[in-house]
């Protein structure tokens, strides 16, 4: 097959590579000339994606994969076009379709009969049918269901392990017609491989959900579930920390029963997915009070964590506080909705001087993000772990000279490593338990 992939980002490029690895001719389209040039040179344009570099080095010289900025060089005559252009949420939590509208219009202008068009970007329910179908028809002069087929098939992968996740999880599809769904099923079966999953009630593979709307909702549901679950875990953690309870023991015990799947609490919920997709669901269903409350609870966690720091350390006025981790999660060089922004702001509101360290970012990159860079070995009064980078598991007081308080927002360390330092974890109280009032005292002992 001839396949076009629109947008060669952290999901789109691995998808293009996966399709090419199955023997198909793949052309990737991206507006960024630098990305196009790197791909055509067989060089990964971003770090951290397992196996991407080795596959690029094999497929590009073999002529199976190339990149361009020109839709006219990729779309006409394609058997399938897969679009993975980002959808953003604006400051009012409403979807901003700007980039996707522009890409759809350009795609439509070059669309030819017989092509399957699959949108993989997560969308509000109804978008495929009510926005993309008329837009493609208007730009192309073609009729969906007769001249071309349109489906929605959400990406369900995590950056850093895209190829592994493509094999592990069923590929969900939903068409606007039975014929379109059948064509999409045939396409994805030809470009993906699937691991055996004995835990599933039906074989792993391409799953047709019966409509584009069902497929759109499935992606929103699975990610919104995670946000709600984490919000609940954070609520449990805040209560446990105030009442002398170790929430991690509680979660382990609760999850020993097969119907409990409580997630882990933490300083922030970041990334392109979990903080964003519940807002897309709320755009469809503004009366979803549970979803709205969970999103609010998770958004409060960076400020809550800096409040924990203040309670353990004392007045932060004039204190040098390093936030460990600019990335939204460990091992990924990405700051989308990272808790670092709210944590730095919360430190500043309390009169502290916020510094930021991240092993994946240099000083100039941190400055571009608006942060003052910190280097291990420099004097500091307190530290807050924001991203669970593997490097932070080995830290100790010698790496942070002068440190008095260490707030472990991701539970990457342990109290034993911080002798003489007030070590705190979200959801695990430290200090003296007041048996009369059934609460832990505000006067906490280091390492207790």
C-alpha positions as CSV (number, residue, x, y, z in Angstrom):
1,X,0.0,0.0,0.0
2,X,0.9,3.7,-0.4
3,X,0.3,5.4,3.0
4,X,0.5,9.0,4.0
5,X,0.9,10.0,7.7
6,X,0.1,13.6,8.5
7,X,2.2,15.1,11.3
8,X,5.5,13.4,12.3
9,X,5.4,14.1,16.0
10,X,6.0,11.7,18.9
11,X,3.1,9.5,17.8
12,X,2.9,10.2,14.1
13,X,6.6,9.3,13.3
14,X,6.6,6.0,15.1
15,X,3.3,5.1,13.3
16,X,4.9,5.9,10.0
17,X,7.9,3.8,10.9
18,X,5.6,0.9,12.0
19,X,3.7,1.0,8.7
20,X,6.9,1.1,6.7
21,X,8.3,-1.8,8.7
22,X,5.5,-4.0,7.3
23,X,6.7,-3.4,3.8
24,X,4.4,-0.5,2.7
25,X,5.5,2.7,1.0
26,X,5.1,5.5,3.5
27,X,5.3,9.3,3.1
28,X,5.2,11.5,6.2
29,X,4.0,15.1,6.0
30,X,5.1,17.7,8.5
31,X,5.1,21.5,8.5
32,X,8.5,21.6,10.2
33,X,11.2,21.5,7.6
34,X,13.8,20.6,10.2
35,X,11.9,17.5,11.2
36,X,11.5,16.5,7.5
37,X,15.2,16.9,6.9
38,X,16.2,14.8,9.9
39,X,13.7,12.0,9.0
40,X,15.1,12.0,5.4
41,X,18.6,11.7,6.8
42,X,17.5,8.7,8.9
43,X,17.9,10.6,12.2
44,X,15.3,10.7,14.9
45,X,14.2,14.3,15.5
46,X,13.4,13.7,19.2
47,X,15.0,11.5,21.8
48,X,13.6,8.8,24.0
49,X,11.5,6.6,21.7
50,X,12.6,3.0,22.0
51,X,13.8,1.4,18.7
52,X,12.9,4.5,16.6
53,X,16.5,5.4,15.6
54,X,17.4,1.9,14.6
55,X,14.3,1.5,12.5
56,X,14.7,4.9,10.8
57,X,18.3,4.0,9.9
58,X,17.0,0.8,8.2
59,X,13.9,2.0,6.5
60,X,14.9,5.4,5.1
61,X,17.9,4.2,3.1
62,X,15.8,1.3,1.9
63,X,13.3,3.7,0.3
64,X,10.4,2.6,2.5
65,X,9.9,5.9,4.3
66,X,10.4,9.5,3.3
67,X,9.2,12.9,4.6
68,X,8.0,16.1,3.0
69,X,6.3,19.4,3.8
70,X,4.1,19.0,0.6
71,X,0.7,17.4,0.8
72,X,0.7,17.1,-3.0
73,X,3.7,14.8,-2.8
74,X,2.1,12.4,-0.3
75,X,-1.7,12.4,-0.5
76,X,-2.8,11.9,-4.1
77,X,-3.1,8.2,-4.9
78,X,-2.7,7.1,-1.3
79,X,-4.5,3.9,-0.2
80,X,-4.7,5.4,3.3
81,X,-4.1,8.7,5.0
82,X,-3.6,8.7,8.8
83,X,-3.8,12.1,10.5
84,X,-2.2,12.7,13.9
85,X,-2.1,16.5,14.1
86,X,-2.4,17.8,17.7
87,X,-5.6,19.2,19.1
88,X,-5.1,21.8,21.8
89,X,-7.3,23.0,24.7
90,X,-7.5,26.7,25.1
91,X,-7.4,28.7,28.4
92,X,-11.2,28.2,28.8
93,X,-10.8,24.4,28.5
94,X,-12.4,24.4,25.0
95,X,-10.9,22.5,22.1
96,X,-8.8,24.6,19.7
97,X,-9.1,23.0,16.3
98,X,-6.8,25.5,14.5
99,X,-4.0,23.1,13.5
100,X,-6.4,20.3,12.7
101,X,-8.7,22.5,10.6
102,X,-5.7,23.7,8.5
103,X,-4.4,20.1,8.0
104,X,-7.8,18.8,7.1
105,X,-8.3,21.5,4.5
106,X,-4.9,20.8,2.9
107,X,-5.6,17.1,3.0
108,X,-9.0,17.6,1.3
109,X,-7.5,19.6,-1.5
110,X,-5.3,16.7,-2.5
111,X,-7.6,13.8,-1.6
112,X,-8.3,11.3,-4.5
113,X,-11.0,8.7,-4.8
114,X,-10.6,5.3,-3.1
115,X,-8.6,6.6,-0.1
116,X,-9.3,5.6,3.5
117,X,-8.8,8.6,5.9
118,X,-8.3,7.8,9.5
119,X,-8.1,10.4,12.3
120,X,-6.1,9.2,15.3
121,X,-6.0,12.5,17.3
122,X,-8.2,12.3,20.4
123,X,-11.5,14.2,19.7
124,X,-14.7,15.3,21.3
125,X,-17.5,12.9,20.5
126,X,-19.1,13.7,17.1
127,X,-16.2,15.5,15.6
128,X,-15.4,13.0,12.9
129,X,-18.9,13.0,11.6
130,X,-19.9,16.6,12.1
131,X,-16.6,18.4,11.4
132,X,-14.2,16.4,9.4
133,X,-16.6,14.7,7.0
134,X,-18.1,18.0,5.7
135,X,-14.7,19.7,5.7
136,X,-13.1,16.9,3.6
137,X,-16.1,16.8,1.2
138,X,-16.0,20.6,0.8
139,X,-12.3,20.7,0.1
140,X,-12.1,17.7,-2.2
141,X,-15.5,17.7,-4.0
142,X,-15.7,14.0,-3.2
143,X,-18.5,12.3,-1.2
144,X,-17.7,10.3,1.9
145,X,-19.0,6.8,1.8
146,X,-18.9,6.7,-2.0
147,X,-15.6,8.3,-3.1
148,X,-13.6,7.9,0.1
149,X,-14.1,6.5,3.6
150,X,-13.6,8.2,6.9
151,X,-13.0,6.6,10.3
152,X,-11.8,7.4,13.8
153,X,-9.2,5.2,15.3
154,X,-7.6,6.6,18.5
155,X,-4.0,6.3,19.3
156,X,-3.6,4.4,22.6
157,X,0.2,4.5,23.2
158,X,2.6,6.2,25.5
159,X,5.6,8.1,24.1
160,X,8.8,6.1,24.8
161,X,7.2,2.8,24.2
162,X,5.0,3.3,21.1
163,X,6.0,0.1,19.3
164,X,5.4,-2.0,22.3
165,X,2.0,-0.5,23.0
166,X,0.9,-0.9,19.3
167,X,1.3,-4.7,19.8
168,X,-0.1,-4.8,23.2
169,X,-3.5,-3.0,22.9
170,X,-6.5,-3.7,20.6
171,X,-6.7,-1.2,17.7
172,X,-10.1,0.5,18.1
173,X,-11.9,1.7,14.9
174,X,-15.2,3.3,14.2
175,X,-16.5,4.3,10.8
176,X,-19.2,6.4,9.3
177,X,-20.4,3.3,7.3
178,X,-20.0,-0.4,7.4
179,X,-17.9,-0.3,4.2
180,X,-15.5,2.3,5.8
181,X,-15.1,0.2,8.9
182,X,-14.3,-2.9,6.9
183,X,-11.7,-1.0,4.9
184,X,-10.2,0.4,8.1
185,X,-10.1,-3.1,9.6
186,X,-8.3,-4.5,6.6
187,X,-5.8,-1.6,6.6
188,X,-4.8,-1.8,10.3
189,X,-4.6,-5.6,10.1
190,X,-2.0,-5.1,7.3
191,X,0.1,-2.6,9.2
192,X,0.1,-3.8,12.8
193,X,1.0,-6.9,14.7
194,X,-0.7,-7.9,18.0
195,X,0.5,-9.8,21.0
196,X,-1.6,-12.6,22.4
197,X,-3.7,-11.3,25.3
198,X,-5.2,-14.2,27.3
199,X,-6.7,-11.6,29.7
200,X,-9.1,-10.3,27.0
201,X,-12.5,-11.8,26.4
202,X,-12.0,-11.5,22.6
203,X,-8.8,-11.8,20.6
204,X,-6.4,-8.9,20.5
205,X,-6.5,-7.2,17.2
206,X,-8.6,-4.6,15.4
207,X,-11.9,-4.0,17.2
208,X,-14.8,-2.3,15.3
209,X,-16.9,-0.4,17.8
210,X,-19.7,0.2,15.4
211,X,-19.5,3.9,14.9
212,X,-17.0,6.8,14.9
213,X,-18.8,8.2,18.0
214,X,-18.3,5.0,20.0
215,X,-14.6,5.0,19.1
216,X,-14.2,8.7,20.1
217,X,-15.9,8.0,23.4
218,X,-13.8,5.0,24.1
219,X,-10.6,7.0,24.1
220,X,-12.1,9.8,26.2
221,X,-13.5,7.2,28.6
222,X,-10.2,5.4,29.2
223,X,-8.2,8.5,29.8
224,X,-10.9,10.3,31.9
225,X,-11.1,7.2,34.0
226,X,-7.4,7.6,34.8
227,X,-7.8,11.2,35.8
228,X,-10.8,10.5,38.0
229,X,-8.9,7.5,39.6
230,X,-5.8,9.6,40.3
231,X,-8.0,12.4,41.7
232,X,-9.6,9.9,44.1
233,X,-6.1,8.6,45.1
234,X,-5.0,12.2,45.7
235,X,-8.1,12.8,47.9
236,X,-7.3,9.6,49.9
237,X,-3.6,10.7,50.2
238,X,-4.5,14.1,51.6
239,X,-6.8,12.5,54.2
240,X,-4.3,9.8,55.1
241,X,-1.5,12.3,55.6
242,X,-3.7,14.3,58.0
243,X,-4.7,11.2,60.0
244,X,-1.5,9.2,60.6
245,X,-2.2,6.7,57.8
246,X,0.2,5.4,55.2
247,X,-1.8,5.6,52.0
248,X,0.6,3.4,50.1
249,X,-0.1,0.5,52.4
250,X,-3.8,1.1,52.1
251,X,-3.7,1.2,48.3
252,X,-1.6,-2.0,48.2
253,X,-4.1,-3.7,50.5
254,X,-7.2,-2.4,48.7
255,X,-5.8,-3.5,45.3
256,X,-5.2,-7.1,46.5
257,X,-9.0,-7.5,45.9
258,X,-9.6,-7.9,42.2
259,X,-12.2,-5.2,41.8
260,X,-10.1,-2.4,43.3
261,X,-7.6,-0.6,41.0
262,X,-6.6,2.5,42.9
263,X,-3.9,4.5,41.2
264,X,-0.9,6.3,42.9
265,X,-1.2,9.8,44.3
266,X,1.4,12.4,43.3
267,X,2.4,16.1,42.9
268,X,0.8,16.5,39.4
269,X,-1.0,14.9,36.5
270,X,0.8,16.1,33.3
271,X,1.2,15.3,29.6
272,X,-0.8,15.7,26.5
273,X,-3.5,13.2,27.5
274,X,-4.8,12.9,31.1
275,X,-5.1,16.6,31.9
276,X,-6.6,17.4,28.5
277,X,-9.0,14.6,27.5
278,X,-11.3,15.0,30.5
279,X,-11.8,18.6,29.4
280,X,-12.8,17.3,25.9
281,X,-15.3,15.0,27.6
282,X,-16.6,17.9,29.7
283,X,-17.0,19.9,26.5
284,X,-19.5,17.1,25.4
285,X,-21.0,16.5,28.8
286,X,-20.7,19.7,31.0
287,X,-22.9,18.1,33.7
288,X,-20.3,15.5,34.5
289,X,-19.7,16.6,38.1
290,X,-17.5,13.6,39.0
291,X,-15.1,14.4,36.1
292,X,-15.0,18.1,36.9
293,X,-14.3,17.5,40.6
294,X,-11.5,15.1,39.8
295,X,-9.9,17.5,37.3
296,X,-10.0,20.2,40.0
297,X,-8.6,18.0,42.7
298,X,-5.6,17.0,40.4
299,X,-5.0,20.6,39.4
300,X,-4.6,21.6,43.1
301,X,-1.9,19.1,43.8
302,X,1.2,21.2,43.0
303,X,0.1,23.9,45.3
304,X,-0.9,21.3,48.0
305,X,2.6,19.8,47.7
306,X,4.4,23.2,48.1
307,X,2.1,23.7,51.1
308,X,3.4,20.4,52.5
309,X,6.9,21.8,52.0
310,X,6.0,24.9,53.9
311,X,4.6,22.9,56.7
312,X,7.7,20.8,57.1
313,X,10.3,23.5,56.4
314,X,8.7,26.6,57.8
315,X,8.5,30.0,56.2
316,X,9.8,29.8,52.6
317,X,10.6,33.5,52.3
318,X,14.1,33.8,50.9
319,X,14.5,30.0,50.7
320,X,16.2,28.4,47.7
321,X,14.0,25.6,46.6
322,X,14.8,23.3,43.7
323,X,12.1,21.6,41.8
324,X,13.5,18.3,40.5
325,X,12.1,17.6,37.1
326,X,10.7,20.0,34.4
327,X,9.3,17.1,32.4
328,X,5.8,15.9,33.1
329,X,7.0,12.4,33.8
330,X,10.3,10.6,34.1
331,X,12.3,9.7,31.0
332,X,10.3,11.9,28.6
333,X,11.6,15.2,27.4
334,X,8.2,16.9,27.3
335,X,6.7,19.6,29.6
336,X,3.1,19.6,28.4
337,X,0.9,20.4,31.4
338,X,3.9,19.6,33.7
339,X,3.4,20.2,37.4
340,X,6.7,22.2,37.3
341,X,4.9,25.4,36.2
342,X,2.4,25.5,39.1
343,X,5.1,24.3,41.6
344,X,7.4,27.1,40.7
345,X,4.6,29.6,40.9
346,X,3.5,28.3,44.3
347,X,7.0,28.6,45.6
348,X,7.2,32.2,44.4
349,X,3.9,33.1,46.0
350,X,5.3,32.0,49.3
351,X,8.4,34.2,48.9
352,X,10.8,31.4,47.9
353,X,13.3,31.4,45.1
354,X,12.5,28.5,42.7
355,X,15.2,26.7,40.8
356,X,14.6,23.9,38.3
357,X,16.8,20.8,37.5
358,X,16.1,18.2,34.9
359,X,18.7,15.8,33.5
360,X,17.1,16.0,30.0
361,X,17.2,19.8,29.7
362,X,20.2,22.1,29.5
363,X,20.4,25.6,31.0
364,X,19.3,27.3,27.8
365,X,16.3,25.1,27.4
366,X,15.3,25.7,31.0
367,X,15.7,29.4,30.5
368,X,13.4,29.3,27.4
369,X,10.8,27.6,29.6
370,X,11.2,30.6,32.1
371,X,13.2,28.7,34.7
372,X,16.4,29.4,36.6
373,X,18.6,26.3,36.2
374,X,19.9,24.4,39.2
375,X,23.0,22.2,39.2
376,X,23.5,19.3,41.6
377,X,26.1,20.3,44.1
378,X,25.0,23.9,44.5
379,X,23.6,25.0,47.9
380,X,19.9,24.7,48.4
381,X,17.5,24.9,51.3
382,X,14.8,22.5,50.1
383,X,13.9,20.2,47.1
384,X,10.7,18.9,45.6
385,X,10.6,15.9,43.3
386,X,8.2,16.7,40.4
387,X,9.2,14.1,37.8
388,X,10.2,10.5,38.5
389,X,13.5,10.5,36.5
390,X,15.6,7.5,37.3
391,X,18.5,9.7,38.2
392,X,16.6,11.0,41.2
393,X,16.4,7.6,42.9
394,X,20.1,7.9,43.7
395,X,20.1,11.4,45.2
396,X,21.1,12.1,48.7
397,X,22.0,15.1,50.9
398,X,25.5,15.3,49.4
399,X,24.0,16.1,46.0
400,X,22.0,19.0,47.5
401,X,24.3,20.8,50.0
402,X,22.6,22.5,52.9
403,X,19.2,20.9,52.2
404,X,16.9,20.8,55.2
405,X,13.7,19.6,53.6
406,X,13.0,17.0,50.9
407,X,9.5,16.6,49.5
408,X,9.2,13.4,47.5
409,X,6.3,14.2,45.1
410,X,6.8,11.0,43.1
411,X,7.9,8.6,45.9
412,X,11.2,7.9,44.2
413,X,13.4,7.9,47.3
414,X,13.1,6.8,51.0
415,X,13.6,8.4,54.4
416,X,16.7,6.3,55.1
417,X,18.7,8.2,52.5
418,X,17.9,11.6,54.1
419,X,19.5,11.5,57.5
420,X,19.0,14.8,59.3
421,X,16.7,16.1,56.6
422,X,12.9,16.4,56.9
423,X,11.7,13.9,54.3
424,X,8.0,13.9,53.3
425,X,5.9,11.9,50.9
426,X,2.4,12.8,49.7
427,X,-0.1,10.6,51.6
428,X,2.3,9.4,54.3
429,X,2.3,11.4,57.5
430,X,5.4,12.3,59.5
431,X,5.6,13.6,63.0
432,X,3.9,12.8,66.3
433,X,0.4,11.3,66.4
434,X,-1.9,13.1,68.7
435,X,-4.1,10.3,70.1
436,X,-6.5,12.8,71.8
437,X,-7.3,14.6,68.5
438,X,-6.5,11.7,66.3
439,X,-4.3,13.8,64.1
440,X,-0.6,14.2,63.4
441,X,1.0,17.2,64.9
442,X,2.3,20.1,62.8
443,X,5.7,19.7,64.6
444,X,7.2,16.9,62.6
445,X,10.4,15.0,63.2
446,X,12.8,14.5,60.3
447,X,12.7,11.0,58.9
448,X,9.9,9.9,61.2
